[in-house]
Amino acid sequence: MQIMDFLSKKAILPDIKATKKEDAIKELVDVLVEAGDIEKRHRNKLIEALMARESLGSTAIGQGIAIPHAKSDCVDKLVAAFGLSKKGVDFDSLDGEPAYIFFLLVAPQDSAGPHLKALARISRLLKDKYFRDSLKAASDDKTVIKIISQEDEKKT
């Protein structure tokens, strides 16, 4: 499984404005709505599902990375948005540091396999400091897509 299989090319936010967790999640959900991956009427329900998941424990895994995710009946296939914050977002990270790199995943209610594979894939790629630094330095969506695609090709 490659990240570009489920990351919507239209759902890339190179400059998240939010500084708080819930606002960052709203921005990422909004970009999925704009991309046509989530119906607008499901926006609030999806934000609630993501925040409910956060209440179980932060999805900020340290090293400036957060992977907010939820299962929802608003989607029929795994979809993801990507976001970058220049300032950093207070995301209750395990290491206490702000998050800069975001992958927001939404999986169908009954899909454990693809959801877990996607989380594992993203986590594995983000262990690479060069990859993280390249993403953080990206200034537009085309650059982000290029960096992720190249990394996908290297580590299949």
Helices and strands as residue ranges (DSSP letters): H 3-6, E 7-13, H 21-35, G 40-42, H 43-56, E 60-62, E 65-66, E 69-72, E 79-89, E 99-108, H 112-126, H 129-137, H 141-154
